[in-house]
Amino acid sequence: AGHFTILGRWLMNNERDAKANGEAIALFEKAINIDPTNFEALGHYARATADHILNGWAPKQERAERIAKAEAAIKLAIKLEPDSAGAHLTHGGVLRARGDHEQAIAAFKQALLHNPNFANAHAELGRTMIDVGQSKEAIDQIKKAIALSPTDFALYNWYYFAGLAA
């Protein structure tokens, strides 16, 4: 399970497109089939699935089923490690992919309760606040992310989020 999880994570760390992300999902599924309680596999599966939907890579007729599976996976991961800020962050991403922005905001805030300096949680919270019309608050959260991690590899996304909010 660990081997397949590492391979899937490697695919997610490279330049991603629908094909590579789909291959990562398949590897995480293999890992989960081997060890249904593998925290890392569950979390990365949920994240890759949410990304697949948010990026428009999943066919519309498959989205509901994919989201349901991703949500089940991340809920199990949170049950296994309830204090994991990363798991709560991923849960927020799954909820955002489902279109449940208010619950996504709550999940991102939960991640920040576990780690107030989690830059990506601030950025994702800000991104989701845009979806519910809270642009000023979004910019404040994105500024926090940038201040916490000014050389982050996701910095270009955070500036994009700030541009959307503005």
ChimeraX commands (.cxc) that place a marker at each C-alpha (Angstrom):
marker #1 position 0.00,0.00,0.00 radius 0.5
marker #1 position 2.83,2.35,0.88 radius 0.5
marker #1 position 4.52,1.71,-2.46 radius 0.5
marker #1 position 1.41,2.60,-4.46 radius 0.5
marker #1 position 0.83,5.67,-2.29 radius 0.5
marker #1 position 4.36,6.93,-2.91 radius 0.5
marker #1 position 4.01,6.37,-6.67 radius 0.5
marker #1 position 0.69,8.23,-6.71 radius 0.5
marker #1 position 2.14,11.07,-4.69 radius 0.5
marker #1 position 5.07,11.28,-7.09 radius 0.5
marker #1 position 2.63,11.74,-9.97 radius 0.5
marker #1 position 0.88,14.51,-8.03 radius 0.5
marker #1 position 4.18,16.32,-7.43 radius 0.5
marker #1 position 4.97,16.56,-11.12 radius 0.5
marker #1 position 3.24,18.62,-13.76 radius 0.5
marker #1 position -0.33,17.44,-13.56 radius 0.5
marker #1 position -2.92,16.90,-16.19 radius 0.5
marker #1 position -6.02,14.71,-16.40 radius 0.5
marker #1 position -4.02,11.63,-17.40 radius 0.5
marker #1 position -1.40,11.88,-14.63 radius 0.5
marker #1 position -4.01,12.74,-12.00 radius 0.5
marker #1 position -6.17,9.80,-13.12 radius 0.5
marker #1 position -3.15,7.50,-12.85 radius 0.5
marker #1 position -2.48,8.82,-9.33 radius 0.5
marker #1 position -6.10,8.12,-8.35 radius 0.5
marker #1 position -5.75,4.55,-9.65 radius 0.5
marker #1 position -2.58,4.05,-7.59 radius 0.5
marker #1 position -4.24,5.38,-4.44 radius 0.5
marker #1 position -7.18,3.04,-5.09 radius 0.5
marker #1 position -4.73,0.10,-5.30 radius 0.5
marker #1 position -3.20,1.17,-2.00 radius 0.5
marker #1 position -6.63,1.43,-0.35 radius 0.5
marker #1 position -7.60,-2.00,-1.68 radius 0.5
marker #1 position -4.50,-3.44,-0.02 radius 0.5
marker #1 position -4.90,-1.47,3.22 radius 0.5
marker #1 position -8.32,0.18,3.63 radius 0.5
marker #1 position -7.09,2.16,6.65 radius 0.5
marker #1 position -3.92,3.60,5.10 radius 0.5
marker #1 position -4.21,7.23,6.21 radius 0.5
marker #1 position -1.91,8.60,3.51 radius 0.5
marker #1 position -3.61,6.71,0.68 radius 0.5
marker #1 position -7.06,7.80,1.85 radius 0.5
marker #1 position -6.09,11.45,2.06 radius 0.5
marker #1 position -4.26,11.59,-1.24 radius 0.5
marker #1 position -7.04,9.67,-2.99 radius 0.5
marker #1 position -9.59,12.21,-1.73 radius 0.5
marker #1 position -7.39,15.15,-2.74 radius 0.5
marker #1 position -6.65,13.81,-6.22 radius 0.5
marker #1 position -10.33,13.06,-6.76 radius 0.5
marker #1 position -11.37,16.56,-5.67 radius 0.5
marker #1 position -8.73,18.03,-7.98 radius 0.5
marker #1 position -10.02,15.87,-10.84 radius 0.5
marker #1 position -13.48,17.35,-10.40 radius 0.5
marker #1 position -12.43,20.95,-9.69 radius 0.5
marker #1 position -10.24,20.96,-12.80 radius 0.5
marker #1 position -13.09,19.63,-14.96 radius 0.5
marker #1 position -11.27,16.39,-15.77 radius 0.5
marker #1 position -13.98,14.02,-14.52 radius 0.5
marker #1 position -16.95,13.38,-16.82 radius 0.5
marker #1 position -20.09,15.01,-15.43 radius 0.5
marker #1 position -21.92,11.69,-15.13 radius 0.5
marker #1 position -19.15,10.35,-12.84 radius 0.5
marker #1 position -18.75,13.34,-10.54 radius 0.5
marker #1 position -21.36,12.49,-7.89 radius 0.5
marker #1 position -20.06,8.95,-7.42 radius 0.5
marker #1 position -16.44,10.13,-7.33 radius 0.5
marker #1 position -17.24,12.80,-4.74 radius 0.5
marker #1 position -19.11,10.29,-2.58 radius 0.5
marker #1 position -16.10,7.94,-2.61 radius 0.5
marker #1 position -13.67,10.78,-1.90 radius 0.5
marker #1 position -15.79,12.02,0.97 radius 0.5
marker #1 position -15.99,8.52,2.47 radius 0.5
marker #1 position -12.21,8.21,2.19 radius 0.5
marker #1 position -11.44,11.54,3.82 radius 0.5
marker #1 position -13.99,10.99,6.60 radius 0.5
marker #1 position -12.27,7.69,7.41 radius 0.5
marker #1 position -8.89,9.44,7.36 radius 0.5
marker #1 position -10.20,12.06,9.80 radius 0.5
marker #1 position -11.58,9.30,12.01 radius 0.5
marker #1 position -8.13,7.69,12.00 radius 0.5
marker #1 position -6.30,10.96,12.70 radius 0.5
marker #1 position -8.78,13.59,13.92 radius 0.5
marker #1 position -6.07,16.16,14.67 radius 0.5
marker #1 position -4.62,16.13,11.15 radius 0.5
marker #1 position -4.81,19.63,9.71 radius 0.5
marker #1 position -4.03,18.17,6.29 radius 0.5
marker #1 position -6.99,15.80,6.44 radius 0.5
marker #1 position -9.33,18.67,7.31 radius 0.5
marker #1 position -7.83,20.70,4.47 radius 0.5
marker #1 position -8.50,17.84,2.05 radius 0.5
marker #1 position -12.04,17.49,3.40 radius 0.5
marker #1 position -12.57,21.16,2.57 radius 0.5
marker #1 position -11.38,20.53,-0.97 radius 0.5
marker #1 position -13.78,17.61,-1.37 radius 0.5
marker #1 position -16.66,19.71,-0.04 radius 0.5
marker #1 position -15.73,22.54,-2.42 radius 0.5
marker #1 position -15.69,20.08,-5.32 radius 0.5
marker #1 position -19.17,18.98,-4.26 radius 0.5
marker #1 position -20.28,22.63,-4.30 radius 0.5
marker #1 position -20.86,22.82,-0.54 radius 0.5
marker #1 position -18.90,26.02,0.03 radius 0.5
marker #1 position -20.17,26.79,3.54 radius 0.5
marker #1 position -19.14,23.34,4.79 radius 0.5
marker #1 position -15.82,23.67,2.94 radius 0.5
marker #1 position -15.17,26.93,4.80 radius 0.5
marker #1 position -15.91,25.15,8.08 radius 0.5
marker #1 position -13.46,22.36,7.17 radius 0.5
marker #1 position -10.71,24.85,6.29 radius 0.5
marker #1 position -11.30,26.65,9.59 radius 0.5
marker #1 position -11.05,23.29,11.36 radius 0.5
marker #1 position -7.68,22.73,9.68 radius 0.5
marker #1 position -6.56,26.11,10.99 radius 0.5
marker #1 position -7.68,25.22,14.52 radius 0.5
marker #1 position -5.24,22.32,14.37 radius 0.5
marker #1 position -2.49,24.39,12.74 radius 0.5
marker #1 position -2.98,28.19,12.68 radius 0.5
marker #1 position 0.16,28.58,10.54 radius 0.5
marker #1 position -0.98,26.24,7.76 radius 0.5
marker #1 position -0.50,28.53,4.78 radius 0.5
marker #1 position -2.36,26.34,2.31 radius 0.5
marker #1 position -5.40,26.22,4.61 radius 0.5
marker #1 position -5.46,30.03,4.69 radius 0.5
marker #1 position -5.20,30.13,0.89 radius 0.5
marker #1 position -7.93,27.52,0.33 radius 0.5
marker #1 position -10.16,29.22,2.87 radius 0.5
marker #1 position -9.67,32.47,0.96 radius 0.5
marker #1 position -10.36,30.77,-2.37 radius 0.5
marker #1 position -13.62,29.34,-1.06 radius 0.5
marker #1 position -14.68,32.64,0.50 radius 0.5
marker #1 position -14.67,34.07,-3.03 radius 0.5
marker #1 position -17.33,31.50,-3.96 radius 0.5
marker #1 position -19.67,32.80,-1.24 radius 0.5
marker #1 position -19.09,36.50,-1.97 radius 0.5
marker #1 position -16.68,37.30,0.87 radius 0.5
marker #1 position -13.98,38.89,-1.26 radius 0.5
marker #1 position -12.46,41.18,1.39 radius 0.5
marker #1 position -12.16,38.33,3.89 radius 0.5
marker #1 position -10.75,36.16,1.09 radius 0.5
marker #1 position -7.97,38.62,0.37 radius 0.5
marker #1 position -7.10,38.77,4.08 radius 0.5
marker #1 position -6.77,34.97,4.23 radius 0.5
marker #1 position -4.70,34.84,1.06 radius 0.5
marker #1 position -2.39,37.57,2.41 radius 0.5
marker #1 position -1.90,35.43,5.53 radius 0.5
marker #1 position -0.94,32.46,3.35 radius 0.5
marker #1 position 1.58,34.54,1.43 radius 0.5
marker #1 position 3.07,36.01,4.63 radius 0.5
marker #1 position 3.41,32.54,6.18 radius 0.5
marker #1 position 5.04,30.96,3.13 radius 0.5
marker #1 position 6.37,33.63,0.74 radius 0.5
marker #1 position 8.34,31.13,-1.36 radius 0.5
marker #1 position 5.70,28.40,-1.47 radius 0.5
marker #1 position 5.45,26.38,-4.69 radius 0.5
marker #1 position 1.72,27.27,-4.78 radius 0.5
marker #1 position 2.39,31.00,-4.54 radius 0.5
marker #1 position 1.32,31.64,-8.13 radius 0.5
marker #1 position -2.07,30.06,-7.33 radius 0.5
marker #1 position -2.48,32.22,-4.27 radius 0.5
marker #1 position -1.83,35.38,-6.28 radius 0.5
marker #1 position -4.36,34.13,-8.81 radius 0.5
marker #1 position -6.87,33.64,-5.97 radius 0.5
marker #1 position -6.16,37.19,-4.76 radius 0.5
marker #1 position -6.77,38.47,-8.29 radius 0.5
marker #1 position -10.10,36.64,-8.42 radius 0.5
marker #1 position -11.08,38.14,-5.09 radius 0.5
marker #1 position -10.10,41.65,-6.17 radius 0.5
marker link #1:1,2 radius 0.2
marker link #1:2,3 radius 0.2
marker link #1:3,4 radius 0.2
marker link #1:4,5 radius 0.2
marker link #1:5,6 radius 0.2
marker link #1:6,7 radius 0.2
marker link #1:7,8 radius 0.2
marker link #1:8,9 radius 0.2
marker link #1:9,10 radius 0.2
marker link #1:10,11 radius 0.2
marker link #1:11,12 radius 0.2
marker link #1:12,13 radius 0.2
marker link #1:13,14 radius 0.2
marker link #1:14,15 radius 0.2
marker link #1:15,16 radius 0.2
marker link #1:16,17 radius 0.2
marker link #1:17,18 radius 0.2
marker link #1:18,19 radius 0.2
marker link #1:19,20 radius 0.2
marker link #1:20,21 radius 0.2
marker link #1:21,22 radius 0.2
marker link #1:22,23 radius 0.2
marker link #1:23,24 radius 0.2
marker link #1:24,25 radius 0.2
marker link #1:25,26 radius 0.2
marker link #1:26,27 radius 0.2
marker link #1:27,28 radius 0.2
marker link #1:28,29 radius 0.2
marker link #1:29,30 radius 0.2
marker link #1:30,31 radius 0.2
marker link #1:31,32 radius 0.2
marker link #1:32,33 radius 0.2
marker link #1:33,34 radius 0.2
marker link #1:34,35 radius 0.2
marker link #1:35,36 radius 0.2
marker link #1:36,37 radius 0.2
marker link #1:37,38 radius 0.2
marker link #1:38,39 radius 0.2
marker link #1:39,40 radius 0.2
marker link #1:40,41 radius 0.2
marker link #1:41,42 radius 0.2
marker link #1:42,43 radius 0.2
marker link #1:43,44 radius 0.2
marker link #1:44,45 radius 0.2
marker link #1:45,46 radius 0.2
marker link #1:46,47 radius 0.2
marker link #1:47,48 radius 0.2
marker link #1:48,49 radius 0.2
marker link #1:49,50 radius 0.2
marker link #1:50,51 radius 0.2
marker link #1:51,52 radius 0.2
marker link #1:52,53 radius 0.2
marker link #1:53,54 radius 0.2
marker link #1:54,55 radius 0.2
marker link #1:55,56 radius 0.2
marker link #1:56,57 radius 0.2
marker link #1:57,58 radius 0.2
marker link #1:58,59 radius 0.2
marker link #1:59,60 radius 0.2
marker link #1:60,61 radius 0.2
marker link #1:61,62 radius 0.2
marker link #1:62,63 radius 0.2
marker link #1:63,64 radius 0.2
marker link #1:64,65 radius 0.2
marker link #1:65,66 radius 0.2
marker link #1:66,67 radius 0.2
marker link #1:67,68 radius 0.2
marker link #1:68,69 radius 0.2
marker link #1:69,70 radius 0.2
marker link #1:70,71 radius 0.2
marker link #1:71,72 radius 0.2
marker link #1:72,73 radius 0.2
marker link #1:73,74 radius 0.2
marker link #1:74,75 radius 0.2
marker link #1:75,76 radius 0.2
marker link #1:76,77 radius 0.2
marker link #1:77,78 radius 0.2
marker link #1:78,79 radius 0.2
marker link #1:79,80 radius 0.2
marker link #1:80,81 radius 0.2
marker link #1:81,82 radius 0.2
marker link #1:82,83 radius 0.2
marker link #1:83,84 radius 0.2
marker link #1:84,85 radius 0.2
marker link #1:85,86 radius 0.2
marker link #1:86,87 radius 0.2
marker link #1:87,88 radius 0.2
marker link #1:88,89 radius 0.2
marker link #1:89,90 radius 0.2
marker link #1:90,91 radius 0.2
marker link #1:91,92 radius 0.2
marker link #1:92,93 radius 0.2
marker link #1:93,94 radius 0.2
marker link #1:94,95 radius 0.2
marker link #1:95,96 radius 0.2
marker link #1:96,97 radius 0.2
marker link #1:97,98 radius 0.2
marker link #1:98,99 radius 0.2
marker link #1:99,100 radius 0.2
marker link #1:100,101 radius 0.2
marker link #1:101,102 radius 0.2
marker link #1:102,103 radius 0.2
marker link #1:103,104 radius 0.2
marker link #1:104,105 radius 0.2
marker link #1:105,106 radius 0.2
marker link #1:106,107 radius 0.2
marker link #1:107,108 radius 0.2
marker link #1:108,109 radius 0.2
marker link #1:109,110 radius 0.2
marker link #1:110,111 radius 0.2
marker link #1:111,112 radius 0.2
marker link #1:112,113 radius 0.2
marker link #1:113,114 radius 0.2
marker link #1:114,115 radius 0.2
marker link #1:115,116 radius 0.2
marker link #1:116,117 radius 0.2
marker link #1:117,118 radius 0.2
marker link #1:118,119 radius 0.2
marker link #1:119,120 radius 0.2
marker link #1:120,121 radius 0.2
marker link #1:121,122 radius 0.2
marker link #1:122,123 radius 0.2
marker link #1:123,124 radius 0.2
marker link #1:124,125 radius 0.2
marker link #1:125,126 radius 0.2
marker link #1:126,127 radius 0.2
marker link #1:127,128 radius 0.2
marker link #1:128,129 radius 0.2
marker link #1:129,130 radius 0.2
marker link #1:130,131 radius 0.2
marker link #1:131,132 radius 0.2
marker link #1:132,133 radius 0.2
marker link #1:133,134 radius 0.2
marker link #1:134,135 radius 0.2
marker link #1:135,136 radius 0.2
marker link #1:136,137 radius 0.2
marker link #1:137,138 radius 0.2
marker link #1:138,139 radius 0.2
marker link #1:139,140 radius 0.2
marker link #1:140,141 radius 0.2
marker link #1:141,142 radius 0.2
marker link #1:142,143 radius 0.2
marker link #1:143,144 radius 0.2
marker link #1:144,145 radius 0.2
marker link #1:145,146 radius 0.2
marker link #1:146,147 radius 0.2
marker link #1:147,148 radius 0.2
marker link #1:148,149 radius 0.2
marker link #1:149,150 radius 0.2
marker link #1:150,151 radius 0.2
marker link #1:151,152 radius 0.2
marker link #1:152,153 radius 0.2
marker link #1:153,154 radius 0.2
marker link #1:154,155 radius 0.2
marker link #1:155,156 radius 0.2
marker link #1:156,157 radius 0.2
marker link #1:157,158 radius 0.2
marker link #1:158,159 radius 0.2
marker link #1:159,160 radius 0.2
marker link #1:160,161 radius 0.2
marker link #1:161,162 radius 0.2
marker link #1:162,163 radius 0.2
marker link #1:163,164 radius 0.2
marker link #1:164,165 radius 0.2
marker link #1:165,166 radius 0.2
view
